[in-house]
Amino acid sequence: MAINEMTDLDDTVQRYQQTLADEFVNGNPQPFKALWSQREDVVLANPFGTAVRGWERASAAIDYASSRFSDGEFSGFERIATYVTAELATIYEVEHGSLRVGGGPLTAFDLRVTTTFRREDGAWKVVHRHADPISTASSDGPLRTT
């Protein structure tokens, strides 16, 4: 992979994190959505519901999630792993911050997040995001309720 493609990816990841921190968790999904592919193979799995496939459904799920948030602030993005090829890149991070959901109390959160980017027309675009709040071990595995 060329150095400028890697720099482009780093810039895209930085914008992705910045739009999450500044806009998305404060009720404005548009800058975040601008970083997404609008193709029908995109997938979004977030803590508000089941995974959705296709830009129309992912866009609606992004709008809904962002509309529930206010007073959001990120305290960090802890990178665990990065996998990059010429056409795809996947990052695994733990996102840390605090926010209000639906006007509730300001609450700290930790999300484990996998994001996949794909090169489209010379730019990196998000094609997959899976975020969930599981941050502790549990012997209940897939039967856990928290």
Chimera marker file (.cmm) of the C-alpha trace (Angstrom):
<marker_set name="trace">
<marker id="1" x="0.000" y="0.000" z="0.000" r="1" g="1" b="0" radius="0.5"/>
<marker id="2" x="1.315" y="3.442" z="-0.902" r="1" g="1" b="0" radius="0.5"/>
<marker id="3" x="2.225" y="5.841" z="1.883" r="1" g="1" b="0" radius="0.5"/>
<marker id="4" x="-0.380" y="8.384" z="0.734" r="1" g="1" b="0" radius="0.5"/>
<marker id="5" x="-3.117" y="5.693" z="0.927" r="1" g="1" b="0" radius="0.5"/>
<marker id="6" x="-2.090" y="4.946" z="4.521" r="1" g="1" b="0" radius="0.5"/>
<marker id="7" x="-2.064" y="8.669" z="5.303" r="1" g="1" b="0" radius="0.5"/>
<marker id="8" x="-5.535" y="8.941" z="3.739" r="1" g="1" b="0" radius="0.5"/>
<marker id="9" x="-6.719" y="6.106" z="5.980" r="1" g="1" b="0" radius="0.5"/>
<marker id="10" x="-5.225" y="7.739" z="9.077" r="1" g="1" b="0" radius="0.5"/>
<marker id="11" x="-6.923" y="11.013" z="8.141" r="1" g="1" b="0" radius="0.5"/>
<marker id="12" x="-10.246" y="9.233" z="7.600" r="1" g="1" b="0" radius="0.5"/>
<marker id="13" x="-10.024" y="7.444" z="10.966" r="1" g="1" b="0" radius="0.5"/>
<marker id="14" x="-9.213" y="10.756" z="12.656" r="1" g="1" b="0" radius="0.5"/>
<marker id="15" x="-12.243" y="12.440" z="11.011" r="1" g="1" b="0" radius="0.5"/>
<marker id="16" x="-14.384" y="9.420" z="11.938" r="1" g="1" b="0" radius="0.5"/>
<marker id="17" x="-13.377" y="9.709" z="15.597" r="1" g="1" b="0" radius="0.5"/>
<marker id="18" x="-13.764" y="13.488" z="15.574" r="1" g="1" b="0" radius="0.5"/>
<marker id="19" x="-17.280" y="13.365" z="14.118" r="1" g="1" b="0" radius="0.5"/>
<marker id="20" x="-18.275" y="10.790" z="16.717" r="1" g="1" b="0" radius="0.5"/>
<marker id="21" x="-16.843" y="12.909" z="19.546" r="1" g="1" b="0" radius="0.5"/>
<marker id="22" x="-18.009" y="16.335" z="18.397" r="1" g="1" b="0" radius="0.5"/>
<marker id="23" x="-21.231" y="15.716" z="16.510" r="1" g="1" b="0" radius="0.5"/>
<marker id="24" x="-22.734" y="12.223" z="16.689" r="1" g="1" b="0" radius="0.5"/>
<marker id="25" x="-22.947" y="11.995" z="20.510" r="1" g="1" b="0" radius="0.5"/>
<marker id="26" x="-24.477" y="15.483" z="20.578" r="1" g="1" b="0" radius="0.5"/>
<marker id="27" x="-27.387" y="14.760" z="18.245" r="1" g="1" b="0" radius="0.5"/>
<marker id="28" x="-25.887" y="15.595" z="14.828" r="1" g="1" b="0" radius="0.5"/>
<marker id="29" x="-25.344" y="12.462" z="12.697" r="1" g="1" b="0" radius="0.5"/>
<marker id="30" x="-24.649" y="14.198" z="9.358" r="1" g="1" b="0" radius="0.5"/>
<marker id="31" x="-20.831" y="14.569" z="9.528" r="1" g="1" b="0" radius="0.5"/>
<marker id="32" x="-20.566" y="10.923" z="10.688" r="1" g="1" b="0" radius="0.5"/>
<marker id="33" x="-22.847" y="9.718" z="7.888" r="1" g="1" b="0" radius="0.5"/>
<marker id="34" x="-20.755" y="11.598" z="5.301" r="1" g="1" b="0" radius="0.5"/>
<marker id="35" x="-17.903" y="9.143" z="6.018" r="1" g="1" b="0" radius="0.5"/>
<marker id="36" x="-20.041" y="6.093" z="5.186" r="1" g="1" b="0" radius="0.5"/>
<marker id="37" x="-20.393" y="4.225" z="1.924" r="1" g="1" b="0" radius="0.5"/>
<marker id="38" x="-23.906" y="4.575" z="0.596" r="1" g="1" b="0" radius="0.5"/>
<marker id="39" x="-23.903" y="1.165" z="-1.050" r="1" g="1" b="0" radius="0.5"/>
<marker id="40" x="-26.333" y="-1.600" z="-0.216" r="1" g="1" b="0" radius="0.5"/>
<marker id="41" x="-23.741" y="-3.874" z="1.406" r="1" g="1" b="0" radius="0.5"/>
<marker id="42" x="-23.017" y="-1.610" z="4.412" r="1" g="1" b="0" radius="0.5"/>
<marker id="43" x="-23.752" y="-3.102" z="7.834" r="1" g="1" b="0" radius="0.5"/>
<marker id="44" x="-24.408" y="-1.366" z="11.142" r="1" g="1" b="0" radius="0.5"/>
<marker id="45" x="-24.845" y="-3.156" z="14.451" r="1" g="1" b="0" radius="0.5"/>
<marker id="46" x="-25.312" y="-0.805" z="17.385" r="1" g="1" b="0" radius="0.5"/>
<marker id="47" x="-26.620" y="-1.175" z="20.943" r="1" g="1" b="0" radius="0.5"/>
<marker id="48" x="-30.083" y="0.132" z="19.968" r="1" g="1" b="0" radius="0.5"/>
<marker id="49" x="-31.164" y="-2.918" z="18.001" r="1" g="1" b="0" radius="0.5"/>
<marker id="50" x="-30.425" y="-5.651" z="15.563" r="1" g="1" b="0" radius="0.5"/>
<marker id="51" x="-27.854" y="-5.354" z="12.806" r="1" g="1" b="0" radius="0.5"/>
<marker id="52" x="-29.079" y="-3.681" z="9.638" r="1" g="1" b="0" radius="0.5"/>
<marker id="53" x="-27.810" y="-4.004" z="6.077" r="1" g="1" b="0" radius="0.5"/>
<marker id="54" x="-28.063" y="-1.440" z="3.297" r="1" g="1" b="0" radius="0.5"/>
<marker id="55" x="-27.502" y="2.304" z="3.324" r="1" g="1" b="0" radius="0.5"/>
<marker id="56" x="-31.149" y="3.286" z="3.805" r="1" g="1" b="0" radius="0.5"/>
<marker id="57" x="-31.535" y="1.151" z="6.931" r="1" g="1" b="0" radius="0.5"/>
<marker id="58" x="-28.065" y="2.006" z="8.283" r="1" g="1" b="0" radius="0.5"/>
<marker id="59" x="-28.692" y="5.717" z="7.737" r="1" g="1" b="0" radius="0.5"/>
<marker id="60" x="-32.001" y="5.524" z="9.632" r="1" g="1" b="0" radius="0.5"/>
<marker id="61" x="-30.333" y="3.612" z="12.496" r="1" g="1" b="0" radius="0.5"/>
<marker id="62" x="-27.535" y="6.208" z="12.675" r="1" g="1" b="0" radius="0.5"/>
<marker id="63" x="-30.114" y="9.019" z="12.787" r="1" g="1" b="0" radius="0.5"/>
<marker id="64" x="-32.073" y="7.274" z="15.544" r="1" g="1" b="0" radius="0.5"/>
<marker id="65" x="-29.031" y="6.579" z="17.715" r="1" g="1" b="0" radius="0.5"/>
<marker id="66" x="-27.673" y="10.113" z="17.383" r="1" g="1" b="0" radius="0.5"/>
<marker id="67" x="-31.115" y="11.602" z="18.156" r="1" g="1" b="0" radius="0.5"/>
<marker id="68" x="-31.072" y="9.833" z="21.518" r="1" g="1" b="0" radius="0.5"/>
<marker id="69" x="-27.724" y="11.343" z="22.583" r="1" g="1" b="0" radius="0.5"/>
<marker id="70" x="-26.832" y="14.650" z="24.212" r="1" g="1" b="0" radius="0.5"/>
<marker id="71" x="-23.984" y="16.115" z="26.247" r="1" g="1" b="0" radius="0.5"/>
<marker id="72" x="-21.649" y="13.514" z="24.759" r="1" g="1" b="0" radius="0.5"/>
<marker id="73" x="-17.934" y="13.558" z="25.275" r="1" g="1" b="0" radius="0.5"/>
<marker id="74" x="-15.221" y="11.057" z="24.410" r="1" g="1" b="0" radius="0.5"/>
<marker id="75" x="-12.295" y="10.547" z="26.743" r="1" g="1" b="0" radius="0.5"/>
<marker id="76" x="-10.429" y="8.229" z="24.402" r="1" g="1" b="0" radius="0.5"/>
<marker id="77" x="-10.220" y="5.700" z="21.610" r="1" g="1" b="0" radius="0.5"/>
<marker id="78" x="-8.110" y="2.735" z="22.687" r="1" g="1" b="0" radius="0.5"/>
<marker id="79" x="-6.800" y="1.013" z="19.550" r="1" g="1" b="0" radius="0.5"/>
<marker id="80" x="-6.407" y="-2.731" z="20.013" r="1" g="1" b="0" radius="0.5"/>
<marker id="81" x="-5.756" y="-3.831" z="16.434" r="1" g="1" b="0" radius="0.5"/>
<marker id="82" x="-5.510" y="-2.593" z="12.849" r="1" g="1" b="0" radius="0.5"/>
<marker id="83" x="-5.619" y="-4.725" z="9.711" r="1" g="1" b="0" radius="0.5"/>
<marker id="84" x="-5.023" y="-3.029" z="6.353" r="1" g="1" b="0" radius="0.5"/>
<marker id="85" x="-4.946" y="-4.134" z="2.728" r="1" g="1" b="0" radius="0.5"/>
<marker id="86" x="-5.024" y="-1.990" z="-0.408" r="1" g="1" b="0" radius="0.5"/>
<marker id="87" x="-8.844" y="-2.049" z="-0.494" r="1" g="1" b="0" radius="0.5"/>
<marker id="88" x="-10.034" y="-2.827" z="3.059" r="1" g="1" b="0" radius="0.5"/>
<marker id="89" x="-9.048" y="-1.761" z="6.547" r="1" g="1" b="0" radius="0.5"/>
<marker id="90" x="-10.482" y="-2.912" z="9.864" r="1" g="1" b="0" radius="0.5"/>
<marker id="91" x="-9.840" y="-1.338" z="13.237" r="1" g="1" b="0" radius="0.5"/>
<marker id="92" x="-10.816" y="-2.675" z="16.617" r="1" g="1" b="0" radius="0.5"/>
<marker id="93" x="-11.061" y="-0.088" z="19.383" r="1" g="1" b="0" radius="0.5"/>
<marker id="94" x="-12.589" y="0.488" z="22.765" r="1" g="1" b="0" radius="0.5"/>
<marker id="95" x="-14.327" y="3.859" z="22.865" r="1" g="1" b="0" radius="0.5"/>
<marker id="96" x="-14.550" y="5.618" z="26.223" r="1" g="1" b="0" radius="0.5"/>
<marker id="97" x="-16.753" y="8.571" z="27.079" r="1" g="1" b="0" radius="0.5"/>
<marker id="98" x="-19.905" y="9.849" z="28.697" r="1" g="1" b="0" radius="0.5"/>
<marker id="99" x="-23.286" y="11.020" z="27.420" r="1" g="1" b="0" radius="0.5"/>
<marker id="100" x="-26.971" y="11.295" z="28.118" r="1" g="1" b="0" radius="0.5"/>
<marker id="101" x="-29.365" y="8.871" z="26.432" r="1" g="1" b="0" radius="0.5"/>
<marker id="102" x="-32.924" y="10.101" z="25.991" r="1" g="1" b="0" radius="0.5"/>
<marker id="103" x="-32.486" y="12.925" z="28.479" r="1" g="1" b="0" radius="0.5"/>
<marker id="104" x="-31.334" y="10.554" z="31.229" r="1" g="1" b="0" radius="0.5"/>
<marker id="105" x="-28.409" y="11.112" z="33.565" r="1" g="1" b="0" radius="0.5"/>
<marker id="106" x="-24.908" y="11.730" z="32.276" r="1" g="1" b="0" radius="0.5"/>
<marker id="107" x="-23.407" y="8.242" z="32.197" r="1" g="1" b="0" radius="0.5"/>
<marker id="108" x="-19.942" y="6.901" z="31.384" r="1" g="1" b="0" radius="0.5"/>
<marker id="109" x="-19.663" y="4.298" z="28.644" r="1" g="1" b="0" radius="0.5"/>
<marker id="110" x="-17.158" y="1.874" z="27.195" r="1" g="1" b="0" radius="0.5"/>
<marker id="111" x="-17.935" y="0.385" z="23.783" r="1" g="1" b="0" radius="0.5"/>
<marker id="112" x="-15.985" y="-2.296" z="21.979" r="1" g="1" b="0" radius="0.5"/>
<marker id="113" x="-16.108" y="-1.334" z="18.332" r="1" g="1" b="0" radius="0.5"/>
<marker id="114" x="-15.062" y="-2.963" z="15.083" r="1" g="1" b="0" radius="0.5"/>
<marker id="115" x="-15.069" y="-0.686" z="12.042" r="1" g="1" b="0" radius="0.5"/>
<marker id="116" x="-14.272" y="-1.670" z="8.472" r="1" g="1" b="0" radius="0.5"/>
<marker id="117" x="-13.348" y="0.870" z="5.800" r="1" g="1" b="0" radius="0.5"/>
<marker id="118" x="-13.281" y="0.252" z="2.040" r="1" g="1" b="0" radius="0.5"/>
<marker id="119" x="-11.640" y="2.303" z="-0.682" r="1" g="1" b="0" radius="0.5"/>
<marker id="120" x="-14.308" y="3.721" z="-2.985" r="1" g="1" b="0" radius="0.5"/>
<marker id="121" x="-13.422" y="6.126" z="-5.783" r="1" g="1" b="0" radius="0.5"/>
<marker id="122" x="-10.076" y="6.888" z="-4.149" r="1" g="1" b="0" radius="0.5"/>
<marker id="123" x="-11.431" y="7.557" z="-0.639" r="1" g="1" b="0" radius="0.5"/>
<marker id="124" x="-11.849" y="5.398" z="2.460" r="1" g="1" b="0" radius="0.5"/>
<marker id="125" x="-15.508" y="4.891" z="3.442" r="1" g="1" b="0" radius="0.5"/>
<marker id="126" x="-17.056" y="3.083" z="6.425" r="1" g="1" b="0" radius="0.5"/>
<marker id="127" x="-18.805" y="-0.120" z="5.321" r="1" g="1" b="0" radius="0.5"/>
<marker id="128" x="-19.238" y="-1.843" z="8.683" r="1" g="1" b="0" radius="0.5"/>
<marker id="129" x="-19.522" y="-0.765" z="12.329" r="1" g="1" b="0" radius="0.5"/>
<marker id="130" x="-20.321" y="-3.061" z="15.204" r="1" g="1" b="0" radius="0.5"/>
<marker id="131" x="-20.460" y="-1.447" z="18.652" r="1" g="1" b="0" radius="0.5"/>
<marker id="132" x="-21.574" y="-3.004" z="21.901" r="1" g="1" b="0" radius="0.5"/>
<marker id="133" x="-21.170" y="-2.215" z="25.592" r="1" g="1" b="0" radius="0.5"/>
<marker id="134" x="-19.763" y="-5.583" z="26.657" r="1" g="1" b="0" radius="0.5"/>
<marker id="135" x="-16.556" y="-4.703" z="28.474" r="1" g="1" b="0" radius="0.5"/>
<marker id="136" x="-16.288" y="-7.353" z="31.176" r="1" g="1" b="0" radius="0.5"/>
<marker id="137" x="-15.870" y="-11.110" z="31.137" r="1" g="1" b="0" radius="0.5"/>
<marker id="138" x="-18.899" y="-13.267" z="31.914" r="1" g="1" b="0" radius="0.5"/>
<marker id="139" x="-19.261" y="-17.017" z="32.318" r="1" g="1" b="0" radius="0.5"/>
<marker id="140" x="-22.782" y="-16.620" z="30.850" r="1" g="1" b="0" radius="0.5"/>
<marker id="141" x="-21.208" y="-15.861" z="27.461" r="1" g="1" b="0" radius="0.5"/>
<marker id="142" x="-23.978" y="-15.455" z="24.882" r="1" g="1" b="0" radius="0.5"/>
<marker id="143" x="-26.642" y="-15.783" z="27.596" r="1" g="1" b="0" radius="0.5"/>
<marker id="144" x="-25.498" y="-12.694" z="29.509" r="1" g="1" b="0" radius="0.5"/>
<marker id="145" x="-28.082" y="-9.986" z="30.034" r="1" g="1" b="0" radius="0.5"/>
<marker id="146" x="-25.682" y="-7.094" z="30.731" r="1" g="1" b="0" radius="0.5"/>
<link id1="1" id2="2" r="1" g="1" b="0" radius="0.2"/>
<link id1="2" id2="3" r="1" g="1" b="0" radius="0.2"/>
<link id1="3" id2="4" r="1" g="1" b="0" radius="0.2"/>
<link id1="4" id2="5" r="1" g="1" b="0" radius="0.2"/>
<link id1="5" id2="6" r="1" g="1" b="0" radius="0.2"/>
<link id1="6" id2="7" r="1" g="1" b="0" radius="0.2"/>
<link id1="7" id2="8" r="1" g="1" b="0" radius="0.2"/>
<link id1="8" id2="9" r="1" g="1" b="0" radius="0.2"/>
<link id1="9" id2="10" r="1" g="1" b="0" radius="0.2"/>
<link id1="10" id2="11" r="1" g="1" b="0" radius="0.2"/>
<link id1="11" id2="12" r="1" g="1" b="0" radius="0.2"/>
<link id1="12" id2="13" r="1" g="1" b="0" radius="0.2"/>
<link id1="13" id2="14" r="1" g="1" b="0" radius="0.2"/>
<link id1="14" id2="15" r="1" g="1" b="0" radius="0.2"/>
<link id1="15" id2="16" r="1" g="1" b="0" radius="0.2"/>
<link id1="16" id2="17" r="1" g="1" b="0" radius="0.2"/>
<link id1="17" id2="18" r="1" g="1" b="0" radius="0.2"/>
<link id1="18" id2="19" r="1" g="1" b="0" radius="0.2"/>
<link id1="19" id2="20" r="1" g="1" b="0" radius="0.2"/>
<link id1="20" id2="21" r="1" g="1" b="0" radius="0.2"/>
<link id1="21" id2="22" r="1" g="1" b="0" radius="0.2"/>
<link id1="22" id2="23" r="1" g="1" b="0" radius="0.2"/>
<link id1="23" id2="24" r="1" g="1" b="0" radius="0.2"/>
<link id1="24" id2="25" r="1" g="1" b="0" radius="0.2"/>
<link id1="25" id2="26" r="1" g="1" b="0" radius="0.2"/>
<link id1="26" id2="27" r="1" g="1" b="0" radius="0.2"/>
<link id1="27" id2="28" r="1" g="1" b="0" radius="0.2"/>
<link id1="28" id2="29" r="1" g="1" b="0" radius="0.2"/>
<link id1="29" id2="30" r="1" g="1" b="0" radius="0.2"/>
<link id1="30" id2="31" r="1" g="1" b="0" radius="0.2"/>
<link id1="31" id2="32" r="1" g="1" b="0" radius="0.2"/>
<link id1="32" id2="33" r="1" g="1" b="0" radius="0.2"/>
<link id1="33" id2="34" r="1" g="1" b="0" radius="0.2"/>
<link id1="34" id2="35" r="1" g="1" b="0" radius="0.2"/>
<link id1="35" id2="36" r="1" g="1" b="0" radius="0.2"/>
<link id1="36" id2="37" r="1" g="1" b="0" radius="0.2"/>
<link id1="37" id2="38" r="1" g="1" b="0" radius="0.2"/>
<link id1="38" id2="39" r="1" g="1" b="0" radius="0.2"/>
<link id1="39" id2="40" r="1" g="1" b="0" radius="0.2"/>
<link id1="40" id2="41" r="1" g="1" b="0" radius="0.2"/>
<link id1="41" id2="42" r="1" g="1" b="0" radius="0.2"/>
<link id1="42" id2="43" r="1" g="1" b="0" radius="0.2"/>
<link id1="43" id2="44" r="1" g="1" b="0" radius="0.2"/>
<link id1="44" id2="45" r="1" g="1" b="0" radius="0.2"/>
<link id1="45" id2="46" r="1" g="1" b="0" radius="0.2"/>
<link id1="46" id2="47" r="1" g="1" b="0" radius="0.2"/>
<link id1="47" id2="48" r="1" g="1" b="0" radius="0.2"/>
<link id1="48" id2="49" r="1" g="1" b="0" radius="0.2"/>
<link id1="49" id2="50" r="1" g="1" b="0" radius="0.2"/>
<link id1="50" id2="51" r="1" g="1" b="0" radius="0.2"/>
<link id1="51" id2="52" r="1" g="1" b="0" radius="0.2"/>
<link id1="52" id2="53" r="1" g="1" b="0" radius="0.2"/>
<link id1="53" id2="54" r="1" g="1" b="0" radius="0.2"/>
<link id1="54" id2="55" r="1" g="1" b="0" radius="0.2"/>
<link id1="55" id2="56" r="1" g="1" b="0" radius="0.2"/>
<link id1="56" id2="57" r="1" g="1" b="0" radius="0.2"/>
<link id1="57" id2="58" r="1" g="1" b="0" radius="0.2"/>
<link id1="58" id2="59" r="1" g="1" b="0" radius="0.2"/>
<link id1="59" id2="60" r="1" g="1" b="0" radius="0.2"/>
<link id1="60" id2="61" r="1" g="1" b="0" radius="0.2"/>
<link id1="61" id2="62" r="1" g="1" b="0" radius="0.2"/>
<link id1="62" id2="63" r="1" g="1" b="0" radius="0.2"/>
<link id1="63" id2="64" r="1" g="1" b="0" radius="0.2"/>
<link id1="64" id2="65" r="1" g="1" b="0" radius="0.2"/>
<link id1="65" id2="66" r="1" g="1" b="0" radius="0.2"/>
<link id1="66" id2="67" r="1" g="1" b="0" radius="0.2"/>
<link id1="67" id2="68" r="1" g="1" b="0" radius="0.2"/>
<link id1="68" id2="69" r="1" g="1" b="0" radius="0.2"/>
<link id1="69" id2="70" r="1" g="1" b="0" radius="0.2"/>
<link id1="70" id2="71" r="1" g="1" b="0" radius="0.2"/>
<link id1="71" id2="72" r="1" g="1" b="0" radius="0.2"/>
<link id1="72" id2="73" r="1" g="1" b="0" radius="0.2"/>
<link id1="73" id2="74" r="1" g="1" b="0" radius="0.2"/>
<link id1="74" id2="75" r="1" g="1" b="0" radius="0.2"/>
<link id1="75" id2="76" r="1" g="1" b="0" radius="0.2"/>
<link id1="76" id2="77" r="1" g="1" b="0" radius="0.2"/>
<link id1="77" id2="78" r="1" g="1" b="0" radius="0.2"/>
<link id1="78" id2="79" r="1" g="1" b="0" radius="0.2"/>
<link id1="79" id2="80" r="1" g="1" b="0" radius="0.2"/>
<link id1="80" id2="81" r="1" g="1" b="0" radius="0.2"/>
<link id1="81" id2="82" r="1" g="1" b="0" radius="0.2"/>
<link id1="82" id2="83" r="1" g="1" b="0" radius="0.2"/>
<link id1="83" id2="84" r="1" g="1" b="0" radius="0.2"/>
<link id1="84" id2="85" r="1" g="1" b="0" radius="0.2"/>
<link id1="85" id2="86" r="1" g="1" b="0" radius="0.2"/>
<link id1="86" id2="87" r="1" g="1" b="0" radius="0.2"/>
<link id1="87" id2="88" r="1" g="1" b="0" radius="0.2"/>
<link id1="88" id2="89" r="1" g="1" b="0" radius="0.2"/>
<link id1="89" id2="90" r="1" g="1" b="0" radius="0.2"/>
<link id1="90" id2="91" r="1" g="1" b="0" radius="0.2"/>
<link id1="91" id2="92" r="1" g="1" b="0" radius="0.2"/>
<link id1="92" id2="93" r="1" g="1" b="0" radius="0.2"/>
<link id1="93" id2="94" r="1" g="1" b="0" radius="0.2"/>
<link id1="94" id2="95" r="1" g="1" b="0" radius="0.2"/>
<link id1="95" id2="96" r="1" g="1" b="0" radius="0.2"/>
<link id1="96" id2="97" r="1" g="1" b="0" radius="0.2"/>
<link id1="97" id2="98" r="1" g="1" b="0" radius="0.2"/>
<link id1="98" id2="99" r="1" g="1" b="0" radius="0.2"/>
<link id1="99" id2="100" r="1" g="1" b="0" radius="0.2"/>
<link id1="100" id2="101" r="1" g="1" b="0" radius="0.2"/>
<link id1="101" id2="102" r="1" g="1" b="0" radius="0.2"/>
<link id1="102" id2="103" r="1" g="1" b="0" radius="0.2"/>
<link id1="103" id2="104" r="1" g="1" b="0" radius="0.2"/>
<link id1="104" id2="105" r="1" g="1" b="0" radius="0.2"/>
<link id1="105" id2="106" r="1" g="1" b="0" radius="0.2"/>
<link id1="106" id2="107" r="1" g="1" b="0" radius="0.2"/>
<link id1="107" id2="108" r="1" g="1" b="0" radius="0.2"/>
<link id1="108" id2="109" r="1" g="1" b="0" radius="0.2"/>
<link id1="109" id2="110" r="1" g="1" b="0" radius="0.2"/>
<link id1="110" id2="111" r="1" g="1" b="0" radius="0.2"/>
<link id1="111" id2="112" r="1" g="1" b="0" radius="0.2"/>
<link id1="112" id2="113" r="1" g="1" b="0" radius="0.2"/>
<link id1="113" id2="114" r="1" g="1" b="0" radius="0.2"/>
<link id1="114" id2="115" r="1" g="1" b="0" radius="0.2"/>
<link id1="115" id2="116" r="1" g="1" b="0" radius="0.2"/>
<link id1="116" id2="117" r="1" g="1" b="0" radius="0.2"/>
<link id1="117" id2="118" r="1" g="1" b="0" radius="0.2"/>
<link id1="118" id2="119" r="1" g="1" b="0" radius="0.2"/>
<link id1="119" id2="120" r="1" g="1" b="0" radius="0.2"/>
<link id1="120" id2="121" r="1" g="1" b="0" radius="0.2"/>
<link id1="121" id2="122" r="1" g="1" b="0" radius="0.2"/>
<link id1="122" id2="123" r="1" g="1" b="0" radius="0.2"/>
<link id1="123" id2="124" r="1" g="1" b="0" radius="0.2"/>
<link id1="124" id2="125" r="1" g="1" b="0" radius="0.2"/>
<link id1="125" id2="126" r="1" g="1" b="0" radius="0.2"/>
<link id1="126" id2="127" r="1" g="1" b="0" radius="0.2"/>
<link id1="127" id2="128" r="1" g="1" b="0" radius="0.2"/>
<link id1="128" id2="129" r="1" g="1" b="0" radius="0.2"/>
<link id1="129" id2="130" r="1" g="1" b="0" radius="0.2"/>
<link id1="130" id2="131" r="1" g="1" b="0" radius="0.2"/>
<link id1="131" id2="132" r="1" g="1" b="0" radius="0.2"/>
<link id1="132" id2="133" r="1" g="1" b="0" radius="0.2"/>
<link id1="133" id2="134" r="1" g="1" b="0" radius="0.2"/>
<link id1="134" id2="135" r="1" g="1" b="0" radius="0.2"/>
<link id1="135" id2="136" r="1" g="1" b="0" radius="0.2"/>
<link id1="136" id2="137" r="1" g="1" b="0" radius="0.2"/>
<link id1="137" id2="138" r="1" g="1" b="0" radius="0.2"/>
<link id1="138" id2="139" r="1" g="1" b="0" radius="0.2"/>
<link id1="139" id2="140" r="1" g="1" b="0" radius="0.2"/>
<link id1="140" id2="141" r="1" g="1" b="0" radius="0.2"/>
<link id1="141" id2="142" r="1" g="1" b="0" radius="0.2"/>
<link id1="142" id2="143" r="1" g="1" b="0" radius="0.2"/>
<link id1="143" id2="144" r="1" g="1" b="0" radius="0.2"/>
<link id1="144" id2="145" r="1" g="1" b="0" radius="0.2"/>
<link id1="145" id2="146" r="1" g="1" b="0" radius="0.2"/>
</marker_set>
